[in-house]
């Protein structure tokens, strides 16, 4: 993504206003697709185990993967058997693939490789998360919880809990792509909103993030992250 475009997403300047009509078309298409799933015209598939989707509504990333790893480690500490599905952004292939010890980032993507190495749980990648979930459960039927790394907009995989992650930029200028950073209209109902932050004195896109010390529930209540881990 162009750095100029990304900077424009932080305010409603001339470039954002120029692109705003295109955002109206993008928003209409996003709404149509979501309504097709809600009405049952397009079918969502549920894997039969609880599904937690960790994602965001802004382009450019917001620190989802550290949240996924923290959630997986928490589930393991509770004695559960979680697993992770992901699109595998940045990889070269389009097949459905398990992340193995000898997998490379080219094959499966950087973030799935990191999650599998750090958390030591099954991780599958596929362009369609539902396909990754099917393959994972066929290979690991004892899985008790599926965590989806990204995928708030992937309605083909039904979910039980949605966690939306923001970084310090929040929703930017509040406009949809390409005039703003939003992939879909915000606010919208989710189960939990988390805010991550960059290290002090560092700003910009593509930074490594860390969890904030609190979470914001969908009803606006602030909850210490320590309570969520308890």
C-alpha positions as CSV (number, residue, x, y, z in Angstrom):
1,X,0.0,0.0,0.0
2,X,1.2,3.5,-0.8
3,X,2.5,5.5,2.2
4,X,0.7,8.5,0.8
5,X,-2.6,6.7,0.8
6,X,-2.0,5.3,4.3
7,X,-1.3,8.8,5.6
8,X,-4.4,10.0,3.9
9,X,-6.5,7.4,5.9
10,X,-5.7,9.3,9.1
11,X,-7.7,12.4,8.1
12,X,-10.4,13.5,5.6
13,X,-8.1,15.4,3.4
14,X,-8.2,16.1,-0.3
15,X,-7.1,12.6,-1.4
16,X,-9.6,10.9,0.8
17,X,-12.4,13.1,-0.4
18,X,-11.4,12.4,-4.0
19,X,-11.7,8.7,-3.4
20,X,-14.9,8.9,-1.3
21,X,-17.3,8.1,-4.2
22,X,-15.4,4.8,-4.8
23,X,-15.8,4.0,-1.1
24,X,-19.6,4.2,-1.5
25,X,-19.5,1.5,-4.2
26,X,-17.1,-0.6,-2.0
27,X,-19.5,-0.2,1.0
28,X,-22.5,-1.3,-1.1
29,X,-20.7,-4.5,-2.2
30,X,-19.6,-5.3,1.3
31,X,-23.1,-4.8,2.6
32,X,-24.6,-6.9,-0.2
33,X,-22.3,-9.8,0.5
34,X,-22.9,-9.7,4.2
35,X,-26.7,-9.6,3.7
36,X,-26.5,-12.6,1.3
37,X,-25.0,-14.7,4.2
38,X,-27.4,-13.3,6.7
39,X,-30.4,-14.2,4.6
40,X,-29.1,-17.7,3.8
41,X,-28.7,-17.1,0.1
42,X,-25.0,-17.8,0.7
43,X,-24.4,-20.6,3.2
44,X,-22.0,-20.3,6.1
45,X,-20.4,-23.5,7.5
46,X,-20.0,-24.2,11.2
47,X,-17.3,-26.8,12.1
48,X,-19.2,-28.1,15.2
49,X,-16.6,-26.8,17.7
50,X,-16.5,-23.2,19.1
51,X,-15.0,-20.7,16.6
52,X,-13.3,-17.6,17.8
53,X,-12.4,-15.1,15.1
54,X,-9.7,-12.5,15.9
55,X,-9.6,-9.8,13.2
56,X,-9.9,-6.2,12.5
57,X,-11.9,-3.8,10.3
58,X,-9.0,-1.7,9.1
59,X,-6.5,-2.4,6.4
60,X,-2.8,-2.7,7.2
61,X,-2.9,-4.8,10.3
62,X,-3.5,-4.0,13.9
63,X,-1.6,-6.6,15.9
64,X,-4.0,-9.5,15.5
65,X,-1.4,-12.3,15.7
66,X,-0.1,-11.5,19.2
67,X,-3.7,-11.5,20.3
68,X,-4.2,-14.9,18.7
69,X,-1.1,-16.3,20.4
70,X,-2.2,-15.0,23.8
71,X,-5.7,-16.5,23.3
72,X,-4.3,-19.9,22.3
73,X,-1.9,-20.0,25.3
74,X,-4.8,-19.0,27.6
75,X,-6.9,-21.9,26.2
76,X,-4.0,-24.3,26.6
77,X,-3.6,-23.2,30.2
78,X,-7.3,-24.1,30.8
79,X,-6.5,-27.6,29.6
80,X,-8.2,-27.2,26.2
81,X,-7.0,-28.3,22.8
82,X,-7.1,-25.2,20.5
83,X,-6.0,-25.0,16.9
84,X,-5.6,-22.1,14.4
85,X,-6.7,-21.4,10.9
86,X,-5.5,-18.6,8.7
87,X,-5.4,-17.4,5.2
88,X,-1.6,-17.4,5.2
89,X,-1.2,-13.9,3.8
90,X,1.9,-13.4,1.7
91,X,2.5,-17.0,0.9
92,X,3.1,-18.1,-2.7
93,X,0.6,-21.1,-2.9
94,X,-3.2,-21.3,-3.0
95,X,-3.6,-24.8,-1.7
96,X,-4.8,-25.9,1.8
97,X,-1.8,-26.7,3.8
98,X,-0.8,-27.6,7.4
99,X,2.0,-25.6,8.9
100,X,4.7,-28.2,9.7
101,X,8.1,-27.9,11.5
102,X,9.9,-27.7,8.1
103,X,7.4,-25.3,6.5
104,X,8.7,-22.0,5.2
105,X,7.2,-18.6,5.1
106,X,6.9,-18.8,1.3
107,X,4.8,-21.9,1.7
108,X,2.5,-20.9,4.6
109,X,3.1,-17.2,5.4
110,X,5.1,-15.5,8.2
111,X,2.3,-15.2,10.8
112,X,1.0,-18.9,10.7
113,X,4.7,-20.0,10.9
114,X,5.1,-17.8,14.0
115,X,1.9,-19.1,15.6
116,X,2.7,-22.7,15.0
117,X,6.3,-22.3,16.3
118,X,5.4,-20.3,19.4
119,X,2.2,-22.0,20.5
120,X,2.8,-25.6,19.3
121,X,-0.7,-26.2,18.2
122,X,-2.1,-27.4,14.8
123,X,-2.2,-24.5,12.2
124,X,-3.7,-24.8,8.8
125,X,-3.8,-22.2,6.0
126,X,-6.0,-21.8,3.0
127,X,-7.5,-19.0,0.9
128,X,-10.9,-19.9,2.4
129,X,-10.8,-20.3,6.2
130,X,-13.7,-22.7,6.1
131,X,-11.5,-25.1,3.9
132,X,-8.7,-24.8,6.4
133,X,-11.0,-25.6,9.2
134,X,-12.4,-28.7,7.5
135,X,-8.9,-30.0,6.8
136,X,-7.7,-29.3,10.3
137,X,-10.6,-31.0,12.0
138,X,-10.2,-34.0,9.7
139,X,-6.5,-34.3,10.7
140,X,-7.1,-33.3,14.4
141,X,-10.6,-34.4,15.4
142,X,-9.8,-33.9,19.1
143,X,-9.6,-30.1,18.6
144,X,-11.9,-28.3,21.0
145,X,-11.7,-24.7,19.9
146,X,-10.8,-23.1,16.5
147,X,-9.2,-19.7,16.6
148,X,-9.3,-17.9,13.2
149,X,-6.4,-15.5,12.7
150,X,-8.2,-12.7,10.8
151,X,-11.5,-13.3,9.0
152,X,-14.1,-10.9,10.4
153,X,-15.1,-10.4,6.8
154,X,-14.9,-14.1,5.9
155,X,-18.6,-14.9,6.4
156,X,-18.3,-18.4,4.9
157,X,-17.0,-19.7,8.3
158,X,-19.6,-19.3,11.0
159,X,-18.3,-18.2,14.3
160,X,-19.3,-18.0,18.0
161,X,-17.2,-15.2,19.2
162,X,-15.7,-12.2,17.3
163,X,-12.8,-10.2,18.7
164,X,-12.0,-6.9,16.9
165,X,-8.5,-5.5,17.3
166,X,-7.5,-1.9,16.8
167,X,-4.1,-0.3,17.2
168,X,-3.4,3.4,18.2
169,X,-4.8,4.6,14.8
170,X,-8.3,3.4,15.7
171,X,-10.6,3.6,12.7
172,X,-8.6,6.3,11.0
173,X,-10.8,8.9,9.3
174,X,-13.8,6.6,9.6
175,X,-14.2,6.1,5.9
176,X,-14.3,2.8,3.9
177,X,-11.6,1.8,1.5
178,X,-10.1,3.3,-0.6
179,X,-10.9,6.8,1.0
180,X,-10.2,5.4,4.5
181,X,-8.8,2.3,6.1
182,X,-12.1,0.5,6.9
183,X,-12.9,-2.9,5.3
184,X,-16.5,-2.6,6.5
185,X,-18.6,0.0,8.3
186,X,-17.8,0.6,11.9
187,X,-19.1,0.4,14.6
188,X,-20.8,-2.9,14.2
189,X,-21.7,-5.6,16.7
190,X,-18.7,-7.7,18.0
191,X,-18.2,-9.6,21.2
192,X,-15.0,-7.9,22.3
193,X,-12.9,-4.9,21.2
194,X,-9.2,-4.9,22.0
195,X,-6.8,-2.0,21.5
196,X,-3.1,-2.7,20.9
197,X,-0.4,0.0,21.0
198,X,3.1,0.6,19.6
199,X,6.1,1.1,21.8
200,X,6.5,4.7,23.1
201,X,7.8,7.1,20.6
202,X,7.2,4.9,17.6
203,X,4.5,5.6,15.1
204,X,3.5,4.3,11.7
205,X,2.3,1.2,9.9
206,X,3.6,-2.3,10.0
207,X,5.1,-2.1,13.5
208,X,5.3,-4.9,15.9
209,X,2.5,-4.4,18.5
210,X,2.0,-5.3,22.1
211,X,-1.3,-5.8,24.0
212,X,-2.7,-2.9,25.9
213,X,-3.3,-3.5,29.6
214,X,-7.1,-3.4,29.2
215,X,-9.8,-4.6,26.8
216,X,-13.0,-2.8,25.8
217,X,-16.1,-4.9,25.6
218,X,-18.8,-4.4,23.0
219,X,-20.9,-2.6,25.6
220,X,-18.1,-0.1,26.3
221,X,-16.9,-1.5,29.6
222,X,-13.1,-1.5,30.2
223,X,-11.8,-4.8,31.5
224,X,-8.2,-5.5,32.6
225,X,-6.5,-8.0,30.4
226,X,-5.4,-9.9,33.5
227,X,-9.0,-10.7,34.3
228,X,-9.5,-12.2,30.8
229,X,-6.5,-14.5,31.4
230,X,-7.7,-15.5,34.8
